[in-house]
């Protein structure tokens, strides 16, 4: 493990200073629990100003909402313990479900509101008349910690999020450049290539939460828009590369090797992609190298007559995808430089109907199950508490609610709940040492600060590190809470042990509960994601109307980026991490066919309809069986028939079918090419093993 950096020490010292200020003000104002203000500082503090402000705002809103809920439900229901327990569980579960539907920083509002209610309501059941005062004082204490943390974070050595965004995107650029250059070089398998694909998906997933905090970082709206445009292009980059790889591989199978001209072009594109990042000062300058590469791609495109051959169709498809890769990579380079420079004008090169979708995929069935396990955990813990008659058992139930809510979104929450348990146990030990060994010798606030400084500053250096953030934050927060600092020293060992052991017992129960109710791990999530993906592929190819194809494509793409990090890296072409990309390509090609068929005439639309019906039937069978099924050979014949009709119809140099005149409208030629590309993509994705068996050329066309 690397030693803490100077930045880590500065952040830790700043956070500790803010915590001590909040504690001092709380003591001066004679708040009942000033230690909550101190603990709140450690909860909301972040090395970056935007993250601290967003979490502070959402914590304030969540606390107020949870406190209001406690005031509303305690008086009328406290006399019915089991009904009251059910209402507490349902409140927490409902708020948790709403928070799971939002992957931005805003989700913290409902998550916090969910477990704030039991934190306030359960300790008040023995004296319901105090619930209003308890809600008000807790809100005041937390708001005090929030205000102090926000002011100190904004004034003392403030750090902005924008540089971190650049660091994250630079890591993505390194992986993307490696992945693209290897694909262009013909290397599509290998542990490093598969691992880079996993990292690319994980990086894109992590950006959404970061971007939601940019607006709190004094970042201009145009920079935020560019950051979101960059994320959208980063997300679509992987499917584009994989779509380009298919025809390139088949060309090698057909010819034995690429032509020297194509080989040189691919090498030059790979060299351009691996070039250093664009400097900020050149962000809005034209990229002459990219323009030259595009011109070479256009010059190599086969003629309309050559499209009638399988070799020509493959080459056209490969060059079409290669041009899209050049466009999207230039956009990513320009956007990254513009975000770093915070000025300049951006003209997008890659324009496609798939861009701009905002819909994300949520497995609501799994979310509901996760939520219900939390609800029943709270209700069952309340029943144990009521049955035992343990006066301090409320602390156990509250920590059950907190820990189960914290990790409900994970595929396997039990290991992290156990870490929560270990961290809390350590906090009880540290708090006991402070309370009974150190604090009896403290006579003023200055000495208290000195006694806290060493351990808290040392622990704080680990807070900025993601792998240690949760554990160190829990130790700091729980230690501050368990010490329960007041204006005058008062400690009773048995009271301390009884109240804090309740929390430890609650966390142990939470661990056993999650281990028993959610033992599935990522396997269940993977199976559900795959089945949902098959259903969406069937929907993409069906005649069922889609409200918004852009959002439909965005949801499918988001599902794949959720699926990849859950799967181990593999080179097996039948591995779900590989086949899920094929499914996505099939769905996107089907959507392209649906869009183009409306503008075509003759018997081509009917041939396309037969292809789409076959794709729909195949993926409907996969979803019904909850397992991937063999692709029927009849579908290959249907696709080949559509390819022959498109390649031999209305193309210059090809014999017109049914006596139709050869059109000369460029738009018609473009639509026919797009339709041909989509059909070629479908054939390559559905039948990778049979792709080398070229379909027969239409009558009168060159083979």
C-alpha angles and dihedrals in degrees: 000000000000118000117253113275126230088259090055092051092048092050092048093049091047092050092047091050091051091048092052092047091051091047092049093050091047091053092045091051089047093234112179094238109021090165088074089065089053092047092048091058090059091046098053101031117110131169088246126067096220093052092048093049095046094048091045092053094045092045090053092050093045093048092050092049094048092046091051090050091052092051090051100049105035101068099047099039107030093095090061102061099186094043089048091050091051092050091050090050093047092048092052092044094048093049090045092052091051091050091051088058091064121064094186130087088270090077088078090074095065095033090056094041088054097059097028090072095061090042089060103027102047098055088049098057093092091053110021093179090072096057094094093050090045091052093047096047094046090051090049093049093049093045089052091054091045094051094047093046092048095048095045092044091051097045107034114065095325116201123202128222097224094079089051089052089054090050091051093048091047089057088051091049091054093051093042093049091050093046094047096045092049091050092049089049091055096254105127100152135060140097094263093050092049092046092050089053089054092049093048091056093045092050093052091049092052094051095069094068092044093051091052088063097049094086089063091054099072087259114157117246092242091056090050090051091050091048090054091047088052091050091051092052093044089053095052094044096084096053090047093053092048090048089053093048094059099064092038090056092047092049089057090049091050098044103023089236141013119271113262090250094053092042091054092047092051091048091050092049090050090050091050092049092051092050117117118277116280112265115246093239090059095047098115098034119108116263102231093183092056090048091052091050091050091050091052091049091051092048091055096049110120119246122258090257092053090057088075089073123073090232091054092047091051092049092048091050093048094049092045090054092043091056090051090051090052091049095048094044091051089050091051092049092048094046093049091052093045092051090050093046094040090213141070138075122278125208111188117228098189111066119171137149090241093067120089100040113142102183117114130199118252123181093218094178091058091042091053091049091050090049094049092052088056092048093051091044090057094045093048092046089051090051091052091048094049093045093049095049089220106164094207094040090107088080089060093053094047092053090047087056093046098046097042091048094047094059103027092111093059124096091227111022099167098085092053092045086055090052087052088053093050093046092050092048090052089048091054090054093047092045091049092052091050095044099047104024109028109027097055086069095049114098105169141021095259091058090047090055091051092050092050097041102078102049097034095048091046092050090045092062088069095052096085091056112089094213092057102028099096097045096045093044091051092048092050095044097043094044091052090047097045093050087058095199114209133177090265128039113253124156135166115184096209093047090049093048095045096049097042096043086058090062092048090049090050092054092048088053090048091053094049090045095051091044089054100041100036108035095135102094119192094322094082092046091050093051092049093047091051093049092047089049092054090050090053092048088053090048091049092056098038128093088244108123117248118214093213122004091192093059091041090056090044091054092050092048091049090051091055092050088051091048100049098062089051092057127073118246111266141168094204107118088216094054114116091240089062099036093049088063090050089052090051092049090049091051094048092047089049090053089050090052091050090053096046100042091068090065098045128088140203121034095327095090091053091050090050090049090055090051092049092047090053092050091048092050093048096050092041087058091049092052093045092051092041087225135085111268129205112268108248114246089226090069090059090055090048092052091047090051091053090047091053092049094049095043094047099041129086095342121134109257094019122104110259112242122236091006093294118158118249107252122224099196108122091213090060091051090050093050091050091050091048090050091049091050091051092050092048089050091051092050094048093048098044097041109026091157094048097042092096089063096085117216116248116266118248120259111283094013128114113259 
